[in-house]
Amino acid sequence: VNNCTIVEIPKQLHSNNTPYKSSIIRKELKTNPNFAFELLGHEYPIYGTIIKGNNRGQKIGFPTANLQQLPTKCIPKNGVYSSTIIIDNISYPSITNIGNNPTYGTQTTSIETHILNNFDQDIYNKKALLLIKHFIRDEMKFNSEKELITQIEQDLTHPSIRSN
């Protein structure tokens, strides 16, 4: 302990002169998540347990893994994201909705991930690491499940999903 040297590192700035600070990244996660991911230099990780949901995704052809996360975790703003989910050390491309499902009038925020490529395994109660990669669009309320299905199909064509 007596021979410690402290080296001060100058403040680091993004190319637009934004400092790399956790308080700024947390703010950007709530307003401009893609810029927050750029400041981080990597995907945004959310770790949690896969829990049973309302099976609405299953009923409309897009089953989801519902992730229960720690209440202290800073969750990005509500919307749809390209993502990767890691379960049992295997990575799966996915698309994630963060929000309260306004089409169904739900008031609680959920994190629901649809795993691509016809994933069909029992993963309830498993631990998962969700890597949020790119914000696609804001959460929306639809007038019908048919409108919701059409939008999900469109979301799946987003370039950030294809590069997943």
MDTraj code that builds the backbone (N, CA, C; nanometers):
import mdtraj as md
import numpy as np

residues = "VAL ASN ASN CYS THR ILE VAL GLU ILE PRO LYS GLN LEU HIS SER ASN ASN THR PRO TYR LYS SER SER ILE ILE ARG LYS GLU LEU LYS THR ASN PRO ASN PHE ALA PHE GLU LEU LEU GLY HIS GLU TYR PRO ILE TYR GLY THR ILE ILE LYS GLY ASN ASN ARG GLY GLN LYS ILE GLY PHE PRO THR ALA ASN LEU GLN GLN LEU PRO THR LYS CYS ILE PRO LYS ASN GLY VAL TYR SER SER THR ILE ILE ILE ASP ASN ILE SER TYR PRO SER ILE THR ASN ILE GLY ASN ASN PRO THR TYR GLY THR GLN THR THR SER ILE GLU THR HIS ILE LEU ASN ASN PHE ASP GLN ASP ILE TYR ASN LYS LYS ALA LEU LEU LEU ILE LYS HIS PHE ILE ARG ASP GLU MET LYS PHE ASN SER GLU LYS GLU LEU ILE THR GLN ILE GLU GLN ASP LEU THR HIS PRO SER ILE ARG SER ASN".split()
xyz = np.array([
    [0.0827, -0.1187, 0.0000],
    [0.0000, 0.0000, 0.0000],
    [0.0873, 0.1251, 0.0000],
    [0.2012, 0.1211, 0.0610],
    [0.2866, 0.2395, 0.0698],
    [0.3449, 0.2808, -0.0641],
    [0.3562, 0.1882, -0.1586],
    [0.4185, 0.2202, -0.2865],
    [0.3164, 0.2395, -0.3980],
    [0.1993, 0.2886, -0.3659],
    [0.0951, 0.3092, -0.4669],
    [0.1200, 0.4391, -0.5420],
    [0.0917, 0.4333, -0.6700],
    [0.0979, 0.5526, -0.7532],
    [-0.0399, 0.5755, -0.8126],
    [-0.0873, 0.6961, -0.8051],
    [-0.2161, 0.7312, -0.8645],
    [-0.1896, 0.8044, -0.9947],
    [-0.2527, 0.7522, -1.0996],
    [-0.2375, 0.8138, -1.2314],
    [-0.3727, 0.8717, -1.2710],
    [-0.3778, 0.9999, -1.2927],
    [-0.5023, 1.0646, -1.3341],
    [-0.5163, 1.0514, -1.4853],
    [-0.6317, 1.0010, -1.5267],
    [-0.6598, 0.9864, -1.6693],
    [-0.7476, 1.1033, -1.7116],
    [-0.7091, 1.1728, -1.8174],
    [-0.7917, 1.2855, -1.8620],
    [-0.9304, 1.2383, -1.9050],
    [-1.0291, 1.3271, -1.8904],
    [-1.1652, 1.2958, -1.9295],
    [-1.1665, 1.2555, -2.0766],
    [-1.2338, 1.1433, -2.1050],
    [-1.2441, 1.0939, -2.2422],
    [-1.3747, 1.1429, -2.3027],
    [-1.3684, 1.1861, -2.4284],
    [-1.4854, 1.2409, -2.4961],
    [-1.5176, 1.1619, -2.6222],
    [-1.6468, 1.1461, -2.6467],
    [-1.6956, 1.0889, -2.7722],
    [-1.6656, 1.1897, -2.8829],
    [-1.6754, 1.1472, -3.0075],
    [-1.6440, 1.2365, -3.1196],
    [-1.7316, 1.3617, -3.1222],
    [-1.8508, 1.3577, -3.0596],
    [-1.9347, 1.4782, -3.0556],
    [-1.9148, 1.5565, -2.9254],
    [-1.8046, 1.5305, -2.8563],
    [-1.7655, 1.5974, -2.7317],
    [-1.8499, 1.5580, -2.6101],
    [-1.9246, 1.4512, -2.6183],
    [-1.9964, 1.3993, -2.5019],
    [-1.8991, 1.3181, -2.4178],
    [-1.8898, 1.3502, -2.2881],
    [-1.8003, 1.2696, -2.2039],
    [-1.8567, 1.1296, -2.1800],
    [-1.7692, 1.0349, -2.1658],
    [-1.8079, 0.8976, -2.1319],
    [-1.8318, 0.8926, -1.9812],
    [-1.9582, 0.9105, -1.9413],
    [-1.9933, 0.9107, -1.7994],
    [-2.1166, 0.8235, -1.7799],
    [-2.1192, 0.7487, -1.6705],
    [-2.2325, 0.6591, -1.6453],
    [-2.3640, 0.7352, -1.6343],
    [-2.3623, 0.8546, -1.5766],
    [-2.4867, 0.9316, -1.5629],
    [-2.5416, 0.9701, -1.7004],
    [-2.4546, 1.0005, -1.7943],
    [-2.4987, 1.0349, -1.9303],
    [-2.5504, 0.9109, -2.0008],
    [-2.4817, 0.7997, -1.9834],
    [-2.5260, 0.6755, -2.0472],
    [-2.6638, 0.6352, -1.9946],
    [-2.6867, 0.6456, -1.8634],
    [-2.8187, 0.6122, -1.8074],
    [-2.9269, 0.7027, -1.8656],
    [-2.8992, 0.8313, -1.8786],
    [-2.9952, 0.9255, -1.9370],
    [-3.0239, 0.8896, -2.0820],
    [-2.9203, 0.8584, -2.1581],
    [-2.9369, 0.8247, -2.2995],
    [-3.0106, 0.6923, -2.3179],
    [-2.9949, 0.5983, -2.2250],
    [-3.0704, 0.4727, -2.2331],
    [-3.2207, 0.5004, -2.2313],
    [-3.2609, 0.6065, -2.1636],
    [-3.4029, 0.6405, -2.1512],
    [-3.4524, 0.7302, -2.2650],
    [-3.3603, 0.7931, -2.3389],
    [-3.4027, 0.8877, -2.4425],
    [-3.3511, 0.8518, -2.5816],
    [-3.2283, 0.8081, -2.5910],
    [-3.1645, 0.7787, -2.7192],
    [-3.0761, 0.6549, -2.7028],
    [-3.1397, 0.5367, -2.6936],
    [-3.0626, 0.4166, -2.6587],
    [-2.9501, 0.3831, -2.7549],
    [-2.9669, 0.4070, -2.8837],
    [-2.8580, 0.3729, -2.9766],
    [-2.7327, 0.4546, -2.9475],
    [-2.7495, 0.5813, -2.9066],
    [-2.6328, 0.6613, -2.8688],
    [-2.5720, 0.6070, -2.7392],
    [-2.6568, 0.5610, -2.6462],
    [-2.6049, 0.5012, -2.5223],
    [-2.5200, 0.3789, -2.5538],
    [-2.5675, 0.2939, -2.6471],
    [-2.4900, 0.1748, -2.6848],
    [-2.3570, 0.2161, -2.7475],
    [-2.3602, 0.3243, -2.8261],
    [-2.2366, 0.3741, -2.8878],
    [-2.1386, 0.4220, -2.7805],
    [-2.1899, 0.4943, -2.6809],
    [-2.1036, 0.5399, -2.5715],
    [-2.0463, 0.4214, -2.4939],
    [-2.1287, 0.3192, -2.4733],
    [-2.0808, 0.1998, -2.4015],
    [-1.9740, 0.1258, -2.4814],
    [-1.9906, 0.1250, -2.6138],
    [-1.8982, 0.0507, -2.6984],
    [-1.9351, -0.0961, -2.7114],
    [-2.0533, -0.1336, -2.6616],
    [-2.0998, -0.2724, -2.6705],
    [-2.2499, -0.2757, -2.6457],
    [-2.3067, -0.3956, -2.6631],
    [-2.4485, -0.4144, -2.6359],
    [-2.4771, -0.3879, -2.4881],
    [-2.6037, -0.3597, -2.4588],
    [-2.6429, -0.3360, -2.3202],
    [-2.6899, -0.4675, -2.2585],
    [-2.6241, -0.5161, -2.1530],
    [-2.6603, -0.6458, -2.0957],
    [-2.7693, -0.6352, -1.9889],
    [-2.8616, -0.7297, -1.9935],
    [-2.9621, -0.7450, -1.8876],
    [-2.9625, -0.8932, -1.8504],
    [-2.9352, -0.9197, -1.7256],
    [-2.9287, -1.0572, -1.6770],
    [-3.0523, -1.0848, -1.5930],
    [-3.1108, -1.2017, -1.6104],
    [-3.2272, -1.2342, -1.5301],
    [-3.2714, -1.3770, -1.5487],
    [-3.3875, -1.4058, -1.4943],
    [-3.4474, -1.5389, -1.5008],
    [-3.5654, -1.5354, -1.5963],
    [-3.5792, -1.6394, -1.6773],
    [-3.6921, -1.6486, -1.7702],
    [-3.8139, -1.6983, -1.6922],
    [-3.9200, -1.6175, -1.6974],
    [-4.0412, -1.6484, -1.6221],
    [-4.1593, -1.6662, -1.7174],
    [-4.2642, -1.7239, -1.6662],
    [-4.3853, -1.7446, -1.7461],
    [-4.4568, -1.6115, -1.7637],
    [-4.5023, -1.5870, -1.8860],
    [-4.5795, -1.4669, -1.9151],
    [-4.7254, -1.5025, -1.9358],
    [-4.7929, -1.4215, -2.0170],
    [-4.9355, -1.4429, -2.0426],
    [-4.9622, -1.5286, -2.1658],
    [-4.8569, -1.5761, -2.2307],
    [-4.8668, -1.6604, -2.3511],
    [-4.9328, -1.5899, -2.4697],
    [-4.9374, -1.4566, -2.4684],
    [-4.9947, -1.3844, -2.5821],
    [-4.9098, -1.4014, -2.7065],
    [-4.7761, -1.3946, -2.6894],
    [-4.6867, -1.4121, -2.8035],
    [-4.7045, -1.5479, -2.8684],
    [-4.7165, -1.6499, -2.7864],
    [-4.7381, -1.7863, -2.8359],
    [-4.8656, -1.7921, -2.9197],
    [-4.9715, -1.7275, -2.8703],
    [-5.1014, -1.7323, -2.9378],
    [-5.0994, -1.6637, -3.0735],
    [-5.0123, -1.5621, -3.0905],
    [-5.0090, -1.4912, -3.2188],
    [-4.8921, -1.5354, -3.3078],
    [-4.8224, -1.6405, -3.2666],
    [-4.7165, -1.6962, -3.3496],
    [-4.5767, -1.6437, -3.3227],
    [-4.5603, -1.5665, -3.2153],
    [-4.4296, -1.5128, -3.1790],
    [-4.4050, -1.5363, -3.0303],
    [-4.3767, -1.6621, -2.9905],
    [-4.3556, -1.6903, -2.8482],
    [-4.2374, -1.6108, -2.7948],
    [-4.2486, -1.5715, -2.6677],
    [-4.1425, -1.4900, -2.6084],
    [-4.0917, -1.5510, -2.4790],
    [-3.9654, -1.5214, -2.4519],
    [-3.9053, -1.5493, -2.3220],
    [-3.9178, -1.4204, -2.2422],
    [-3.9866, -1.4269, -2.1304],
    [-4.0067, -1.3103, -2.0452],
    [-3.8966, -1.3078, -1.9407],
    [-3.8224, -1.1992, -1.9368],
    [-3.7054, -1.1909, -1.8500],
    [-3.7375, -1.1098, -1.7254],
    [-3.7212, -1.1734, -1.6096],
    [-3.7357, -1.1031, -1.4829],
    [-3.5969, -1.0525, -1.4439],
    [-3.5835, -0.9216, -1.4284],
    [-3.4532, -0.8636, -1.3982],
    [-3.4572, -0.7975, -1.2603],
    [-3.3424, -0.7587, -1.2129],
    [-3.3340, -0.6921, -1.0837],
    [-3.4017, -0.5555, -1.0916],
    [-3.4749, -0.5155, -0.9904],
    [-3.5447, -0.3868, -0.9937],
    [-3.4502, -0.2671, -0.9964],
    [-3.3251, -0.2873, -0.9610],
    [-3.2290, -0.1774, -0.9608],
    [-3.1625, -0.1563, -1.0969],
    [-3.1869, -0.2448, -1.1907],
    [-3.1245, -0.2357, -1.3231],
    [-3.1860, -0.1204, -1.4019],
    [-3.1044, -0.0414, -1.4661],
    [-3.1516, 0.0649, -1.5542],
    [-3.1969, -0.0003, -1.6850],
    [-3.3246, 0.0079, -1.7138],
    [-3.3813, -0.0555, -1.8326],
    [-3.3956, 0.0513, -1.9410],
    [-3.3556, 0.0208, -2.0646],
    [-3.3709, 0.1180, -2.1736],
    [-3.5175, 0.1556, -2.1941],
    [-3.5382, 0.2647, -2.2663],
    [-3.6740, 0.3144, -2.2891],
    [-3.7598, 0.2089, -2.3578],
    [-3.8903, 0.2211, -2.3394],
    [-3.9839, 0.1266, -2.3995],
    [-3.9702, 0.1273, -2.5509],
    [-3.9721, 0.0080, -2.6078],
    [-3.9634, -0.0040, -2.7521],
    [-3.9184, -0.1424, -2.7935],
    [-3.8894, -0.1532, -2.9225],
    [-3.8485, -0.2796, -2.9832],
    [-3.7002, -0.2706, -3.0185],
    [-3.6265, -0.3776, -2.9898],
    [-3.4820, -0.3804, -3.0071],
    [-3.4375, -0.5085, -3.0763],
    [-3.3321, -0.5001, -3.1559],
    [-3.2641, -0.6226, -3.1971],
    [-3.1777, -0.6651, -3.0785],
    [-3.1627, -0.7954, -3.0624],
    [-3.0947, -0.8453, -2.9440],
    [-3.0356, -0.9829, -2.9700],
    [-2.9599, -1.0275, -2.8720],
    [-2.9100, -1.1642, -2.8658],
    [-2.9377, -1.2112, -2.7243],
    [-2.9863, -1.3333, -2.7106],
    [-3.0069, -1.3890, -2.5769],
    [-2.9165, -1.5105, -2.5621],
    [-2.8537, -1.5200, -2.4464],
    [-2.7631, -1.6312, -2.4176],
    [-2.8253, -1.7148, -2.3069],
    [-2.8524, -1.8410, -2.3400],
    [-2.9109, -1.9364, -2.2455],
    [-2.8235, -2.0615, -2.2480],
    [-2.7818, -2.1081, -2.1326],
    [-2.6945, -2.2253, -2.1233],
    [-2.5705, -2.2105, -2.2116],
    [-2.5135, -2.0906, -2.2118],
    [-2.3915, -2.0589, -2.2875],
    [-2.4080, -2.0690, -2.4392],
    [-2.5309, -2.0666, -2.4878],
    [-2.5574, -2.0676, -2.6322],
    [-2.6250, -1.9359, -2.6685],
    [-2.5741, -1.8681, -2.7724],
    [-2.6291, -1.7401, -2.8179],
    [-2.7344, -1.7626, -2.9244],
    [-2.8449, -1.6895, -2.9122],
    [-2.9541, -1.6975, -3.0083],
    [-2.9900, -1.5562, -3.0548],
    [-3.0024, -1.5362, -3.1855],
    [-3.0504, -1.4055, -3.2328],
    [-3.1959, -1.3872, -3.1899],
    [-3.2311, -1.2638, -3.1578],
    [-3.3648, -1.2397, -3.1054],
    [-3.4092, -1.0961, -3.1316],
    [-3.5361, -1.0718, -3.1032],
    [-3.5937, -0.9378, -3.1070],
    [-3.6660, -0.9198, -2.9740],
    [-3.6497, -0.8035, -2.9124],
    [-3.6992, -0.7815, -2.7769],
    [-3.7926, -0.6617, -2.7715],
    [-3.9010, -0.6787, -2.6971],
    [-3.9897, -0.5671, -2.6667],
    [-3.9768, -0.5354, -2.5185],
    [-3.9503, -0.4090, -2.4903],
    [-3.9494, -0.3599, -2.3533],
    [-4.0680, -0.2648, -2.3426],
    [-4.1566, -0.2915, -2.2476],
    [-4.2706, -0.2022, -2.2329],
    [-4.3857, -0.2657, -2.1590],
    [-4.5016, -0.1997, -2.1722],
    [-4.6176, -0.2454, -2.0959],
    [-4.7299, -0.2984, -2.1849],
    [-4.6992, -0.3320, -2.3098],
    [-4.7967, -0.3937, -2.4000],
    [-4.9272, -0.3145, -2.4075],
    [-4.9221, -0.1907, -2.4569],
    [-5.0425, -0.1068, -2.4569],
    [-5.1584, -0.1643, -2.5386],
    [-5.1307, -0.2489, -2.6362],
    [-5.2380, -0.3111, -2.7139],
    [-5.3291, -0.3922, -2.6218],
    [-5.2714, -0.4493, -2.5168],
    [-5.3467, -0.5330, -2.4242],
    [-5.3835, -0.4588, -2.2952],
    [-5.3468, -0.3312, -2.2848],
    [-5.3825, -0.2520, -2.1678],
    [-5.3078, -0.2878, -2.0413],
    [-5.1919, -0.3492, -2.0560],
    [-5.1113, -0.3885, -1.9398],
    [-5.0409, -0.2649, -1.8829],
    [-5.0272, -0.2597, -1.7519],
    [-4.9648, -0.1441, -1.6868],
    [-4.8245, -0.1715, -1.6340],
    [-4.7826, -0.2980, -1.6305],
    [-4.6502, -0.3303, -1.5783],
    [-4.5515, -0.3482, -1.6934],
    [-4.4302, -0.3020, -1.6724],
    [-4.3271, -0.3133, -1.7742],
    [-4.2718, -0.4548, -1.7770],
    [-4.2553, -0.5059, -1.8978],
    [-4.1981, -0.6389, -1.9142],
    [-4.0881, -0.6339, -2.0195],
    [-4.0030, -0.7343, -2.0144],
    [-3.8975, -0.7528, -2.1145],
    [-3.9259, -0.8874, -2.1786],
    [-3.9691, -0.8837, -2.3052],
    [-4.0105, -1.0050, -2.3758],
    [-3.9243, -1.0227, -2.4998],
    [-3.8636, -1.1390, -2.5129],
    [-3.7720, -1.1657, -2.6226],
    [-3.8221, -1.2822, -2.7069],
    [-3.8381, -1.2550, -2.8350],
    [-3.8740, -1.3602, -2.9307],
    [-3.7432, -1.4122, -2.9904],
    [-3.7147, -1.5388, -2.9677],
    [-3.5921, -1.6000, -3.0186],
    [-3.6191, -1.6469, -3.1606],
    [-3.5325, -1.6072, -3.2531],
    [-3.5539, -1.6333, -3.3950],
    [-3.5222, -1.7775, -3.4338],
    [-3.5466, -1.8075, -3.5596],
    [-3.5124, -1.9366, -3.6206],
    [-3.5888, -2.0539, -3.5597],
    [-3.7178, -2.0319, -3.5327],
    [-3.8071, -2.1386, -3.4851],
    [-3.7591, -2.2054, -3.3557],
    [-3.7045, -2.1254, -3.2664],
    [-3.6599, -2.1767, -3.1368],
    [-3.7783, -2.2408, -3.0641],
    [-3.7601, -2.3605, -3.0108],
    [-3.8689, -2.4305, -2.9429],
    [-3.8121, -2.5194, -2.8322],
    [-3.7770, -2.4568, -2.7189],
    [-3.7249, -2.5318, -2.6049],
    [-3.7923, -2.4814, -2.4782],
    [-3.7990, -2.5650, -2.3785],
    [-3.8513, -2.5244, -2.2484],
    [-3.7386, -2.4545, -2.1724],
    [-3.7528, -2.3251, -2.1535],
    [-3.6463, -2.2467, -2.0892],
    [-3.6946, -2.1749, -1.9632],
    [-3.8150, -2.2077, -1.9155],
    [-3.8657, -2.1445, -1.7932],
    [-3.7710, -2.1703, -1.6771],
    [-3.7507, -2.0658, -1.5972],
    [-3.6674, -2.0670, -1.4763],
    [-3.5183, -2.0759, -1.5049],
    [-3.4799, -2.0674, -1.6312],
    [-3.3372, -2.0651, -1.6633],
    [-3.2850, -1.9224, -1.6530],
    [-3.1581, -1.9102, -1.6206],
    [-3.0912, -1.7804, -1.6203],
    [-3.0548, -1.7461, -1.7645],
    [-3.0634, -1.6177, -1.7978],
    [-3.0321, -1.5737, -1.9339],
    [-2.9631, -1.4384, -1.9291],
    [-2.8780, -1.4161, -2.0264],
    [-2.8157, -1.2867, -2.0471],
    [-2.8705, -1.2326, -2.1783],
    [-2.9406, -1.1207, -2.1695],
    [-2.9972, -1.0554, -2.2866],
    [-2.9051, -0.9400, -2.3241],
    [-2.8611, -0.9380, -2.4499],
    [-2.7758, -0.8302, -2.4992],
    [-2.8586, -0.7444, -2.5945],
    [-2.8927, -0.6245, -2.5504],
    [-2.9719, -0.5318, -2.6308],
    [-2.8766, -0.4623, -2.7272],
    [-2.9047, -0.4757, -2.8576],
    [-2.8092, -0.4287, -2.9585],
    [-2.8474, -0.2979, -3.0270],
    [-2.9745, -0.2871, -3.0667],
    [-3.0129, -0.1714, -3.1478],
    [-3.1602, -0.1384, -3.1264],
    [-3.1901, -0.0116, -3.1012],
    [-3.3278, 0.0343, -3.0875],
    [-3.3895, 0.0429, -3.2263],
    [-3.5024, -0.0254, -3.2459],
    [-3.5698, -0.0268, -3.3760],
    [-3.6821, 0.0759, -3.3820],
    [-3.7688, 0.0751, -3.2802],
    [-3.8819, 0.1685, -3.2816],
    [-3.9424, 0.1805, -3.1424],
    [-4.0227, 0.2867, -3.1247],
    [-4.0953, 0.3071, -3.0000],
    [-4.2069, 0.2040, -2.9858],
    [-4.2465, 0.1815, -2.8623],
    [-4.3611, 0.0964, -2.8348],
    [-4.4864, 0.1638, -2.8909],
    [-4.5786, 0.0832, -2.9418],
    [-4.6991, 0.1366, -3.0038],
    [-4.8213, 0.0597, -2.9541],
    [-4.9366, 0.1262, -2.9584],
    [-5.0632, 0.0590, -2.9317],
    [-5.1274, 0.0286, -3.0663],
    [-5.1736, -0.0948, -3.0824],
    [-5.2381, -0.1371, -3.2067],
    [-5.3865, -0.1586, -3.1812],
    [-5.4658, -0.1410, -3.2863],
    [-5.6105, -0.1560, -3.2744],
    [-5.6540, -0.3016, -3.2756],
    [-5.5648, -0.3899, -3.3192],
    [-5.6001, -0.5322, -3.3255],
    [-5.4726, -0.6159, -3.3210],
    [-5.4890, -0.7447, -3.2904],
    [-5.3748, -0.8357, -3.2944],
    [-5.3219, -0.8485, -3.4360],
    [-5.4093, -0.8389, -3.5346],
    [-5.3661, -0.8475, -3.6745],
    [-5.2685, -0.7336, -3.7071],
    [-5.2987, -0.6123, -3.6622],
    [-5.2073, -0.4991, -3.6826],
    [-5.0745, -0.5238, -3.6109],
    [-5.0808, -0.5784, -3.4897],
    [-4.9601, -0.6100, -3.4124],
    [-4.8746, -0.7121, -3.4867],
    [-4.9368, -0.8177, -3.5374],
    [-4.8638, -0.9219, -3.6110],
    [-4.7960, -0.8619, -3.7342],
    [-4.8677, -0.7769, -3.8071],
    [-4.8111, -0.7118, -3.9266],
    [-4.6890, -0.6297, -3.8889],
    [-4.6964, -0.5557, -3.7776],
    [-4.5828, -0.4732, -3.7345],
    [-4.4655, -0.5601, -3.6909],
    [-4.4906, -0.6689, -3.6201],
    [-4.3818, -0.7584, -3.5790],
    [-4.3123, -0.8152, -3.7025],
    [-4.3903, -0.8566, -3.8002],
    [-4.3307, -0.9083, -3.9246],
    [-4.2438, -0.8024, -3.9912],
    [-4.2887, -0.6774, -3.9873],
    [-4.2081, -0.5674, -4.0436],
    [-4.0819, -0.5450, -3.9598],
    [-4.0958, -0.5481, -3.8274],
    [-3.9794, -0.5303, -3.7391],
    [-3.8715, -0.6346, -3.7688],
    [-3.9147, -0.7558, -3.7987],
    [-3.8198, -0.8643, -3.8248],
    [-3.7405, -0.8442, -3.9537],
    [-3.7805, -0.7494, -4.0378],
    [-3.7059, -0.7198, -4.1600],
    [-3.6055, -0.6067, -4.1398],
    [-3.5991, -0.5500, -4.0197],
    [-3.5066, -0.4393, -3.9933],
    [-3.3622, -0.4865, -4.0142],
    [-3.2788, -0.4019, -4.0744],
    [-3.1386, -0.4425, -4.1021],
    [-3.0625, -0.4896, -3.9781],
    [-3.0915, -0.4343, -3.8604],
    [-3.0185, -0.4769, -3.7396],
    [-3.0564, -0.6189, -3.6980],
    [-3.1724, -0.6666, -3.7414],
    [-3.2121, -0.8058, -3.7132],
    [-3.1372, -0.8982, -3.8085],
    [-3.1299, -0.8598, -3.9339],
    [-3.0609, -0.9451, -4.0336],
    [-2.9129, -0.9588, -4.0018],
    [-2.8533, -0.8581, -3.9366],
    [-2.7108, -0.8664, -3.9048],
    [-2.6888, -0.9330, -3.7698],
    [-2.7963, -0.9802, -3.7100],
    [-2.7924, -1.0383, -3.5762],
    [-2.7180, -1.1682, -3.5738],
])
top = md.Topology()
chain = top.add_chain()
for i, resn in enumerate(residues, 1):
    res = top.add_residue(resn, chain, resSeq=i)
    for name in ("N", "CA", "C"):
        top.add_atom(name, md.element.get_by_symbol(name[0]), res)
traj = md.Trajectory(xyz[None], top)
